[in-house]
Amino acid sequence: MSGLETYKRIKKIRPSRKAILASGHSESEDVLKALSIGAGAFVKKPYTILDMRIAIKKELNR
């Protein structure tokens, strides 16, 4: 199951659930779709603790 499909299923169960996307690929079509339906920040692998901290803070404040 792709990350996009996973996120869609999570949104069906808990529509208000926040999410951060992480991928080893650049912003793919799936990433852009997930962002457009409500996913938060996108962090490209390999990421640092600081990258993830910034993404989490951004998402929690959104």
CHARMM internal coordinates of N, CA and C (Angstrom, degrees):
IC EDIT
DIST 1 N 1 CA 1.4430
DIST 1 CA 1 C 1.5385
ANGL 1 N 1 CA 1 C 107.42
DIST 1 C 2 N 1.2957
ANGL 1 CA 1 C 2 N 115.74
DIHE 1 N 1 CA 1 C 2 N 135.43
DIST 2 N 2 CA 1.4643
ANGL 1 C 2 N 2 CA 120.30
DIHE 1 CA 1 C 2 N 2 CA -179.54
DIST 2 CA 2 C 1.5249
ANGL 2 N 2 CA 2 C 111.10
DIHE 1 C 2 N 2 CA 2 C -76.10
DIST 2 C 3 N 1.3116
ANGL 2 CA 2 C 3 N 115.99
DIHE 2 N 2 CA 2 C 3 N 166.25
DIST 3 N 3 CA 1.4575
ANGL 2 C 3 N 3 CA 120.55
DIHE 2 CA 2 C 3 N 3 CA 175.93
DIST 3 CA 3 C 1.5195
ANGL 3 N 3 CA 3 C 111.57
DIHE 2 C 3 N 3 CA 3 C -62.82
DIST 3 C 4 N 1.3264
ANGL 3 CA 3 C 4 N 116.56
DIHE 3 N 3 CA 3 C 4 N -37.36
DIST 4 N 4 CA 1.4613
ANGL 3 C 4 N 4 CA 120.69
DIHE 3 CA 3 C 4 N 4 CA 178.42
DIST 4 CA 4 C 1.5186
ANGL 4 N 4 CA 4 C 110.51
DIHE 3 C 4 N 4 CA 4 C -62.76
DIST 4 C 5 N 1.3231
ANGL 4 CA 4 C 5 N 117.33
DIHE 4 N 4 CA 4 C 5 N -46.33
DIST 5 N 5 CA 1.4676
ANGL 4 C 5 N 5 CA 121.02
DIHE 4 CA 4 C 5 N 5 CA 179.25
DIST 5 CA 5 C 1.5309
ANGL 5 N 5 CA 5 C 110.48
DIHE 4 C 5 N 5 CA 5 C -63.33
DIST 5 C 6 N 1.3285
ANGL 5 CA 5 C 6 N 116.61
DIHE 5 N 5 CA 5 C 6 N -41.39
DIST 6 N 6 CA 1.4602
ANGL 5 C 6 N 6 CA 120.76
DIHE 5 CA 5 C 6 N 6 CA 177.50
DIST 6 CA 6 C 1.5206
ANGL 6 N 6 CA 6 C 110.38
DIHE 5 C 6 N 6 CA 6 C -59.08
DIST 6 C 7 N 1.3317
ANGL 6 CA 6 C 7 N 116.32
DIHE 6 N 6 CA 6 C 7 N -46.67
DIST 7 N 7 CA 1.4590
ANGL 6 C 7 N 7 CA 120.17
DIHE 6 CA 6 C 7 N 7 CA -179.27
DIST 7 CA 7 C 1.5264
ANGL 7 N 7 CA 7 C 111.40
DIHE 6 C 7 N 7 CA 7 C -63.60
DIST 7 C 8 N 1.3257
ANGL 7 CA 7 C 8 N 117.46
DIHE 7 N 7 CA 7 C 8 N -41.04
DIST 8 N 8 CA 1.4684
ANGL 7 C 8 N 8 CA 120.38
DIHE 7 CA 7 C 8 N 8 CA 178.04
DIST 8 CA 8 C 1.5278
ANGL 8 N 8 CA 8 C 110.91
DIHE 7 C 8 N 8 CA 8 C -60.65
DIST 8 C 9 N 1.3168
ANGL 8 CA 8 C 9 N 117.33
DIHE 8 N 8 CA 8 C 9 N -41.08
DIST 9 N 9 CA 1.4711
ANGL 8 C 9 N 9 CA 120.73
DIHE 8 CA 8 C 9 N 9 CA 179.85
DIST 9 CA 9 C 1.5243
ANGL 9 N 9 CA 9 C 111.56
DIHE 8 C 9 N 9 CA 9 C -67.26
DIST 9 C 10 N 1.3347
ANGL 9 CA 9 C 10 N 115.45
DIHE 9 N 9 CA 9 C 10 N -40.01
DIST 10 N 10 CA 1.4700
ANGL 9 C 10 N 10 CA 119.26
DIHE 9 CA 9 C 10 N 10 CA 177.18
DIST 10 CA 10 C 1.5216
ANGL 10 N 10 CA 10 C 109.92
DIHE 9 C 10 N 10 CA 10 C -61.74
DIST 10 C 11 N 1.3404
ANGL 10 CA 10 C 11 N 117.30
DIHE 10 N 10 CA 10 C 11 N -43.56
DIST 11 N 11 CA 1.4635
ANGL 10 C 11 N 11 CA 121.69
DIHE 10 CA 10 C 11 N 11 CA -178.99
DIST 11 CA 11 C 1.5304
ANGL 11 N 11 CA 11 C 111.67
DIHE 10 C 11 N 11 CA 11 C -62.66
DIST 11 C 12 N 1.3407
ANGL 11 CA 11 C 12 N 117.78
DIHE 11 N 11 CA 11 C 12 N -32.09
DIST 12 N 12 CA 1.4643
ANGL 11 C 12 N 12 CA 120.35
DIHE 11 CA 11 C 12 N 12 CA 177.18
DIST 12 CA 12 C 1.5234
ANGL 12 N 12 CA 12 C 110.95
DIHE 11 C 12 N 12 CA 12 C -66.90
DIST 12 C 13 N 1.3269
ANGL 12 CA 12 C 13 N 116.10
DIHE 12 N 12 CA 12 C 13 N -39.05
DIST 13 N 13 CA 1.4663
ANGL 12 C 13 N 13 CA 121.22
DIHE 12 CA 12 C 13 N 13 CA -178.10
DIST 13 CA 13 C 1.5237
ANGL 13 N 13 CA 13 C 111.14
DIHE 12 C 13 N 13 CA 13 C -78.10
DIST 13 C 14 N 1.3214
ANGL 13 CA 13 C 14 N 116.47
DIHE 13 N 13 CA 13 C 14 N -44.67
DIST 14 N 14 CA 1.4676
ANGL 13 C 14 N 14 CA 122.74
DIHE 13 CA 13 C 14 N 14 CA -177.41
DIST 14 CA 14 C 1.5264
ANGL 14 N 14 CA 14 C 109.31
DIHE 13 C 14 N 14 CA 14 C -135.76
DIST 14 C 15 N 1.3267
ANGL 14 CA 14 C 15 N 117.16
DIHE 14 N 14 CA 14 C 15 N 86.28
DIST 15 N 15 CA 1.4725
ANGL 14 C 15 N 15 CA 121.19
DIHE 14 CA 14 C 15 N 15 CA -175.60
DIST 15 CA 15 C 1.5267
ANGL 15 N 15 CA 15 C 115.01
DIHE 14 C 15 N 15 CA 15 C -56.65
DIST 15 C 16 N 1.3168
ANGL 15 CA 15 C 16 N 117.98
DIHE 15 N 15 CA 15 C 16 N -27.61
DIST 16 N 16 CA 1.4623
ANGL 15 C 16 N 16 CA 119.65
DIHE 15 CA 15 C 16 N 16 CA -177.72
DIST 16 CA 16 C 1.5333
ANGL 16 N 16 CA 16 C 113.39
DIHE 15 C 16 N 16 CA 16 C -90.89
DIST 16 C 17 N 1.3193
ANGL 16 CA 16 C 17 N 117.11
DIHE 16 N 16 CA 16 C 17 N 2.16
DIST 17 N 17 CA 1.4619
ANGL 16 C 17 N 17 CA 121.59
DIHE 16 CA 16 C 17 N 17 CA -177.04
DIST 17 CA 17 C 1.5245
ANGL 17 N 17 CA 17 C 110.55
DIHE 16 C 17 N 17 CA 17 C -63.39
DIST 17 C 18 N 1.3286
ANGL 17 CA 17 C 18 N 116.40
DIHE 17 N 17 CA 17 C 18 N 133.79
DIST 18 N 18 CA 1.4619
ANGL 17 C 18 N 18 CA 121.86
DIHE 17 CA 17 C 18 N 18 CA 177.11
DIST 18 CA 18 C 1.5198
ANGL 18 N 18 CA 18 C 109.06
DIHE 17 C 18 N 18 CA 18 C -89.51
DIST 18 C 19 N 1.3424
ANGL 18 CA 18 C 19 N 115.88
DIHE 18 N 18 CA 18 C 19 N 153.20
DIST 19 N 19 CA 1.4630
ANGL 18 C 19 N 19 CA 119.40
DIHE 18 CA 18 C 19 N 19 CA -179.35
DIST 19 CA 19 C 1.5200
ANGL 19 N 19 CA 19 C 110.66
DIHE 18 C 19 N 19 CA 19 C -149.97
DIST 19 C 20 N 1.3189
ANGL 19 CA 19 C 20 N 115.07
DIHE 19 N 19 CA 19 C 20 N 147.08
DIST 20 N 20 CA 1.4582
ANGL 19 C 20 N 20 CA 123.02
DIHE 19 CA 19 C 20 N 20 CA 173.11
DIST 20 CA 20 C 1.5150
ANGL 20 N 20 CA 20 C 106.16
DIHE 19 C 20 N 20 CA 20 C -118.71
DIST 20 C 21 N 1.3099
ANGL 20 CA 20 C 21 N 116.87
DIHE 20 N 20 CA 20 C 21 N 134.53
DIST 21 N 21 CA 1.4539
ANGL 20 C 21 N 21 CA 121.77
DIHE 20 CA 20 C 21 N 21 CA -179.53
DIST 21 CA 21 C 1.5219
ANGL 21 N 21 CA 21 C 110.00
DIHE 20 C 21 N 21 CA 21 C -94.81
DIST 21 C 22 N 1.3209
ANGL 21 CA 21 C 22 N 116.78
DIHE 21 N 21 CA 21 C 22 N 137.40
DIST 22 N 22 CA 1.4582
ANGL 21 C 22 N 22 CA 121.97
DIHE 21 CA 21 C 22 N 22 CA 175.25
DIST 22 CA 22 C 1.5125
ANGL 22 N 22 CA 22 C 107.52
DIHE 21 C 22 N 22 CA 22 C -132.43
DIST 22 C 23 N 1.3375
ANGL 22 CA 22 C 23 N 116.04
DIHE 22 N 22 CA 22 C 23 N 131.91
DIST 23 N 23 CA 1.4591
ANGL 22 C 23 N 23 CA 120.29
DIHE 22 CA 22 C 23 N 23 CA -179.21
DIST 23 CA 23 C 1.5125
ANGL 23 N 23 CA 23 C 109.76
DIHE 22 C 23 N 23 CA 23 C -151.85
DIST 23 C 24 N 1.3123
ANGL 23 CA 23 C 24 N 115.31
DIHE 23 N 23 CA 23 C 24 N 153.11
DIST 24 N 24 CA 1.4479
ANGL 23 C 24 N 24 CA 121.33
DIHE 23 CA 23 C 24 N 24 CA 175.30
DIST 24 CA 24 C 1.5185
ANGL 24 N 24 CA 24 C 111.86
DIHE 23 C 24 N 24 CA 24 C -84.71
DIST 24 C 25 N 1.3185
ANGL 24 CA 24 C 25 N 116.22
DIHE 24 N 24 CA 24 C 25 N -5.64
DIST 25 N 25 CA 1.4651
ANGL 24 C 25 N 25 CA 121.81
DIHE 24 CA 24 C 25 N 25 CA -179.79
DIST 25 CA 25 C 1.5185
ANGL 25 N 25 CA 25 C 109.79
DIHE 24 C 25 N 25 CA 25 C -102.70
DIST 25 C 26 N 1.2940
ANGL 25 CA 25 C 26 N 116.03
DIHE 25 N 25 CA 25 C 26 N 161.57
DIST 26 N 26 CA 1.4638
ANGL 25 C 26 N 26 CA 120.40
DIHE 25 CA 25 C 26 N 26 CA 175.19
DIST 26 CA 26 C 1.5254
ANGL 26 N 26 CA 26 C 108.67
DIHE 25 C 26 N 26 CA 26 C -65.86
DIST 26 C 27 N 1.3056
ANGL 26 CA 26 C 27 N 116.04
DIHE 26 N 26 CA 26 C 27 N 177.54
DIST 27 N 27 CA 1.4624
ANGL 26 C 27 N 27 CA 120.06
DIHE 26 CA 26 C 27 N 27 CA 179.79
DIST 27 CA 27 C 1.5219
ANGL 27 N 27 CA 27 C 109.94
DIHE 26 C 27 N 27 CA 27 C -61.97
DIST 27 C 28 N 1.2983
ANGL 27 CA 27 C 28 N 115.47
DIHE 27 N 27 CA 27 C 28 N 96.51
DIST 28 N 28 CA 1.4653
ANGL 27 C 28 N 28 CA 121.77
DIHE 27 CA 27 C 28 N 28 CA -179.28
DIST 28 CA 28 C 1.5204
ANGL 28 N 28 CA 28 C 110.01
DIHE 27 C 28 N 28 CA 28 C -80.79
DIST 28 C 29 N 1.3048
ANGL 28 CA 28 C 29 N 116.02
DIHE 28 N 28 CA 28 C 29 N 176.39
DIST 29 N 29 CA 1.4627
ANGL 28 C 29 N 29 CA 121.24
DIHE 28 CA 28 C 29 N 29 CA 176.80
DIST 29 CA 29 C 1.5255
ANGL 29 N 29 CA 29 C 110.42
DIHE 28 C 29 N 29 CA 29 C -60.06
DIST 29 C 30 N 1.3415
ANGL 29 CA 29 C 30 N 117.29
DIHE 29 N 29 CA 29 C 30 N -40.49
DIST 30 N 30 CA 1.4691
ANGL 29 C 30 N 30 CA 120.94
DIHE 29 CA 29 C 30 N 30 CA 179.13
DIST 30 CA 30 C 1.5281
ANGL 30 N 30 CA 30 C 111.26
DIHE 29 C 30 N 30 CA 30 C -63.57
DIST 30 C 31 N 1.3250
ANGL 30 CA 30 C 31 N 116.69
DIHE 30 N 30 CA 30 C 31 N -41.74
DIST 31 N 31 CA 1.4654
ANGL 30 C 31 N 31 CA 120.37
DIHE 30 CA 30 C 31 N 31 CA 178.34
DIST 31 CA 31 C 1.5224
ANGL 31 N 31 CA 31 C 109.60
DIHE 30 C 31 N 31 CA 31 C -62.03
DIST 31 C 32 N 1.3185
ANGL 31 CA 31 C 32 N 117.13
DIHE 31 N 31 CA 31 C 32 N -46.26
DIST 32 N 32 CA 1.4626
ANGL 31 C 32 N 32 CA 120.99
DIHE 31 CA 31 C 32 N 32 CA -179.73
DIST 32 CA 32 C 1.5270
ANGL 32 N 32 CA 32 C 111.38
DIHE 31 C 32 N 32 CA 32 C -62.81
DIST 32 C 33 N 1.3411
ANGL 32 CA 32 C 33 N 117.59
DIHE 32 N 32 CA 32 C 33 N -37.87
DIST 33 N 33 CA 1.4655
ANGL 32 C 33 N 33 CA 120.76
DIHE 32 CA 32 C 33 N 33 CA 176.96
DIST 33 CA 33 C 1.5237
ANGL 33 N 33 CA 33 C 110.67
DIHE 32 C 33 N 33 CA 33 C -64.51
DIST 33 C 34 N 1.3397
ANGL 33 CA 33 C 34 N 116.70
DIHE 33 N 33 CA 33 C 34 N -45.40
DIST 34 N 34 CA 1.4670
ANGL 33 C 34 N 34 CA 120.64
DIHE 33 CA 33 C 34 N 34 CA -179.87
DIST 34 CA 34 C 1.5259
ANGL 34 N 34 CA 34 C 110.34
DIHE 33 C 34 N 34 CA 34 C -61.72
DIST 34 C 35 N 1.3175
ANGL 34 CA 34 C 35 N 116.68
DIHE 34 N 34 CA 34 C 35 N -41.90
DIST 35 N 35 CA 1.4654
ANGL 34 C 35 N 35 CA 119.87
DIHE 34 CA 34 C 35 N 35 CA 177.68
DIST 35 CA 35 C 1.5211
ANGL 35 N 35 CA 35 C 110.60
DIHE 34 C 35 N 35 CA 35 C -62.65
DIST 35 C 36 N 1.3240
ANGL 35 CA 35 C 36 N 116.69
DIHE 35 N 35 CA 35 C 36 N -38.55
DIST 36 N 36 CA 1.4656
ANGL 35 C 36 N 36 CA 120.19
DIHE 35 CA 35 C 36 N 36 CA -177.55
DIST 36 CA 36 C 1.5301
ANGL 36 N 36 CA 36 C 113.10
DIHE 35 C 36 N 36 CA 36 C -70.54
DIST 36 C 37 N 1.3427
ANGL 36 CA 36 C 37 N 117.21
DIHE 36 N 36 CA 36 C 37 N -22.63
DIST 37 N 37 CA 1.4722
ANGL 36 C 37 N 37 CA 119.30
DIHE 36 CA 36 C 37 N 37 CA 178.93
DIST 37 CA 37 C 1.5277
ANGL 37 N 37 CA 37 C 112.39
DIHE 36 C 37 N 37 CA 37 C -100.39
DIST 37 C 38 N 1.3460
ANGL 37 CA 37 C 38 N 116.38
DIHE 37 N 37 CA 37 C 38 N 9.09
DIST 38 N 38 CA 1.4498
ANGL 37 C 38 N 38 CA 118.07
DIHE 37 CA 37 C 38 N 38 CA 170.77
DIST 38 CA 38 C 1.5108
ANGL 38 N 38 CA 38 C 118.82
DIHE 37 C 38 N 38 CA 38 C 124.06
DIST 38 C 39 N 1.3289
ANGL 38 CA 38 C 39 N 117.94
DIHE 38 N 38 CA 38 C 39 N -5.53
DIST 39 N 39 CA 1.4626
ANGL 38 C 39 N 39 CA 118.46
DIHE 38 CA 38 C 39 N 39 CA 178.04
DIST 39 CA 39 C 1.5259
ANGL 39 N 39 CA 39 C 108.81
DIHE 38 C 39 N 39 CA 39 C -64.94
DIST 39 C 40 N 1.3149
ANGL 39 CA 39 C 40 N 116.12
DIHE 39 N 39 CA 39 C 40 N 154.12
DIST 40 N 40 CA 1.4636
ANGL 39 C 40 N 40 CA 121.15
DIHE 39 CA 39 C 40 N 40 CA -177.86
DIST 40 CA 40 C 1.5088
ANGL 40 N 40 CA 40 C 112.72
DIHE 39 C 40 N 40 CA 40 C -83.32
DIST 40 C 41 N 1.2838
ANGL 40 CA 40 C 41 N 116.16
DIHE 40 N 40 CA 40 C 41 N -135.80
DIST 41 N 41 CA 1.4558
ANGL 40 C 41 N 41 CA 122.69
DIHE 40 CA 40 C 41 N 41 CA -175.50
DIST 41 CA 41 C 1.5276
ANGL 41 N 41 CA 41 C 112.28
DIHE 40 C 41 N 41 CA 41 C -64.72
DIST 41 C 42 N 1.3142
ANGL 41 CA 41 C 42 N 114.60
DIHE 41 N 41 CA 41 C 42 N 158.46
DIST 42 N 42 CA 1.4612
ANGL 41 C 42 N 42 CA 122.47
DIHE 41 CA 41 C 42 N 42 CA 174.16
DIST 42 CA 42 C 1.5199
ANGL 42 N 42 CA 42 C 107.66
DIHE 41 C 42 N 42 CA 42 C -114.53
DIST 42 C 43 N 1.3374
ANGL 42 CA 42 C 43 N 116.39
DIHE 42 N 42 CA 42 C 43 N 126.80
DIST 43 N 43 CA 1.4578
ANGL 42 C 43 N 43 CA 122.23
DIHE 42 CA 42 C 43 N 43 CA 179.31
DIST 43 CA 43 C 1.5236
ANGL 43 N 43 CA 43 C 107.78
DIHE 42 C 43 N 43 CA 43 C -119.21
DIST 43 C 44 N 1.3342
ANGL 43 CA 43 C 44 N 116.44
DIHE 43 N 43 CA 43 C 44 N 123.23
DIST 44 N 44 CA 1.4652
ANGL 43 C 44 N 44 CA 120.62
DIHE 43 CA 43 C 44 N 44 CA -178.57
DIST 44 CA 44 C 1.5296
ANGL 44 N 44 CA 44 C 109.82
DIHE 43 C 44 N 44 CA 44 C -87.21
DIST 44 C 45 N 1.3242
ANGL 44 CA 44 C 45 N 115.39
DIHE 44 N 44 CA 44 C 45 N 132.85
DIST 45 N 45 CA 1.4629
ANGL 44 C 45 N 45 CA 120.91
DIHE 44 CA 44 C 45 N 45 CA 176.46
DIST 45 CA 45 C 1.5241
ANGL 45 N 45 CA 45 C 109.07
DIHE 44 C 45 N 45 CA 45 C -76.47
DIST 45 C 46 N 1.2873
ANGL 45 CA 45 C 46 N 120.79
DIHE 45 N 45 CA 45 C 46 N 148.36
DIST 46 N 46 CA 1.4664
ANGL 45 C 46 N 46 CA 124.77
DIHE 45 CA 45 C 46 N 46 CA -6.80
DIST 46 CA 46 C 1.5218
ANGL 46 N 46 CA 46 C 109.48
DIHE 45 C 46 N 46 CA 46 C -76.59
DIST 46 C 47 N 1.3114
ANGL 46 CA 46 C 47 N 115.80
DIHE 46 N 46 CA 46 C 47 N 137.54
DIST 47 N 47 CA 1.4482
ANGL 46 C 47 N 47 CA 120.39
DIHE 46 CA 46 C 47 N 47 CA -179.98
DIST 47 CA 47 C 1.5168
ANGL 47 N 47 CA 47 C 109.46
DIHE 46 C 47 N 47 CA 47 C -114.54
DIST 47 C 48 N 1.3138
ANGL 47 CA 47 C 48 N 114.98
DIHE 47 N 47 CA 47 C 48 N 159.83
DIST 48 N 48 CA 1.4585
ANGL 47 C 48 N 48 CA 120.48
DIHE 47 CA 47 C 48 N 48 CA 178.76
DIST 48 CA 48 C 1.5271
ANGL 48 N 48 CA 48 C 109.22
DIHE 47 C 48 N 48 CA 48 C -97.96
DIST 48 C 49 N 1.3093
ANGL 48 CA 48 C 49 N 114.62
DIHE 48 N 48 CA 48 C 49 N 169.24
DIST 49 N 49 CA 1.4649
ANGL 48 C 49 N 49 CA 120.33
DIHE 48 CA 48 C 49 N 49 CA 175.19
DIST 49 CA 49 C 1.5272
ANGL 49 N 49 CA 49 C 109.02
DIHE 48 C 49 N 49 CA 49 C -59.66
DIST 49 C 50 N 1.3249
ANGL 49 CA 49 C 50 N 117.41
DIHE 49 N 49 CA 49 C 50 N -39.12
DIST 50 N 50 CA 1.4603
ANGL 49 C 50 N 50 CA 121.05
DIHE 49 CA 49 C 50 N 50 CA 179.44
DIST 50 CA 50 C 1.5283
ANGL 50 N 50 CA 50 C 110.83
DIHE 49 C 50 N 50 CA 50 C -63.88
DIST 50 C 51 N 1.3428
ANGL 50 CA 50 C 51 N 117.29
DIHE 50 N 50 CA 50 C 51 N -42.10
DIST 51 N 51 CA 1.4677
ANGL 50 C 51 N 51 CA 120.48
DIHE 50 CA 50 C 51 N 51 CA 176.99
DIST 51 CA 51 C 1.5268
ANGL 51 N 51 CA 51 C 110.66
DIHE 50 C 51 N 51 CA 51 C -57.60
DIST 51 C 52 N 1.3243
ANGL 51 CA 51 C 52 N 115.99
DIHE 51 N 51 CA 51 C 52 N -45.89
DIST 52 N 52 CA 1.4631
ANGL 51 C 52 N 52 CA 120.60
DIHE 51 CA 51 C 52 N 52 CA -178.20
DIST 52 CA 52 C 1.5296
ANGL 52 N 52 CA 52 C 110.26
DIHE 51 C 52 N 52 CA 52 C -69.08
DIST 52 C 53 N 1.3132
ANGL 52 CA 52 C 53 N 117.08
DIHE 52 N 52 CA 52 C 53 N -39.14
DIST 53 N 53 CA 1.4709
ANGL 52 C 53 N 53 CA 120.56
DIHE 52 CA 52 C 53 N 53 CA 178.04
DIST 53 CA 53 C 1.5248
ANGL 53 N 53 CA 53 C 110.51
DIHE 52 C 53 N 53 CA 53 C -59.42
DIST 53 C 54 N 1.3178
ANGL 53 CA 53 C 54 N 117.07
DIHE 53 N 53 CA 53 C 54 N -45.16
DIST 54 N 54 CA 1.4657
ANGL 53 C 54 N 54 CA 121.47
DIHE 53 CA 53 C 54 N 54 CA 179.24
DIST 54 CA 54 C 1.5254
ANGL 54 N 54 CA 54 C 110.50
DIHE 53 C 54 N 54 CA 54 C -62.49
DIST 54 C 55 N 1.3374
ANGL 54 CA 54 C 55 N 116.89
DIHE 54 N 54 CA 54 C 55 N -43.94
DIST 55 N 55 CA 1.4710
ANGL 54 C 55 N 55 CA 121.09
DIHE 54 CA 54 C 55 N 55 CA -179.83
DIST 55 CA 55 C 1.5217
ANGL 55 N 55 CA 55 C 110.99
DIHE 54 C 55 N 55 CA 55 C -64.08
DIST 55 C 56 N 1.3230
ANGL 55 CA 55 C 56 N 117.19
DIHE 55 N 55 CA 55 C 56 N -42.31
DIST 56 N 56 CA 1.4703
ANGL 55 C 56 N 56 CA 120.26
DIHE 55 CA 55 C 56 N 56 CA 179.96
DIST 56 CA 56 C 1.5185
ANGL 56 N 56 CA 56 C 110.63
DIHE 55 C 56 N 56 CA 56 C -65.81
DIST 56 C 57 N 1.3284
ANGL 56 CA 56 C 57 N 116.74
DIHE 56 N 56 CA 56 C 57 N -45.57
DIST 57 N 57 CA 1.4656
ANGL 56 C 57 N 57 CA 119.83
DIHE 56 CA 56 C 57 N 57 CA 179.17
DIST 57 CA 57 C 1.5325
ANGL 57 N 57 CA 57 C 110.83
DIHE 56 C 57 N 57 CA 57 C -60.28
DIST 57 C 58 N 1.3237
ANGL 57 CA 57 C 58 N 116.08
DIHE 57 N 57 CA 57 C 58 N -43.25
DIST 58 N 58 CA 1.4629
ANGL 57 C 58 N 58 CA 120.80
DIHE 57 CA 57 C 58 N 58 CA 179.20
DIST 58 CA 58 C 1.5348
ANGL 58 N 58 CA 58 C 110.58
DIHE 57 C 58 N 58 CA 58 C -60.64
DIST 58 C 59 N 1.3244
ANGL 58 CA 58 C 59 N 116.11
DIHE 58 N 58 CA 58 C 59 N -44.73
DIST 59 N 59 CA 1.4704
ANGL 58 C 59 N 59 CA 120.38
DIHE 58 CA 58 C 59 N 59 CA -177.37
DIST 59 CA 59 C 1.5231
ANGL 59 N 59 CA 59 C 111.54
DIHE 58 C 59 N 59 CA 59 C -69.05
DIST 59 C 60 N 1.3185
ANGL 59 CA 59 C 60 N 117.85
DIHE 59 N 59 CA 59 C 60 N -40.20
DIST 60 N 60 CA 1.4664
ANGL 59 C 60 N 60 CA 120.81
DIHE 59 CA 59 C 60 N 60 CA 179.56
DIST 60 CA 60 C 1.5303
ANGL 60 N 60 CA 60 C 111.43
DIHE 59 C 60 N 60 CA 60 C -65.95
DIST 60 C 61 N 1.3179
ANGL 60 CA 60 C 61 N 116.77
DIHE 60 N 60 CA 60 C 61 N -30.53
DIST 61 N 61 CA 1.4697
ANGL 60 C 61 N 61 CA 120.77
DIHE 60 CA 60 C 61 N 61 CA 179.95
DIST 61 CA 61 C 1.5189
ANGL 61 N 61 CA 61 C 113.03
DIHE 60 C 61 N 61 CA 61 C -86.75
DIST 61 C 62 N 1.3222
ANGL 61 CA 61 C 62 N 117.72
DIHE 61 N 61 CA 61 C 62 N -6.09
DIST 62 N 62 CA 1.4644
ANGL 61 C 62 N 62 CA 122.09
DIHE 61 CA 61 C 62 N 62 CA -177.95
DIST 62 CA 62 C 1.5024
ANGL 62 N 62 CA 62 C 110.51
DIHE 61 C 62 N 62 CA 62 C -80.47
END
COOR INIT
IC SEED 1 N 1 CA 1 C
IC BUILD
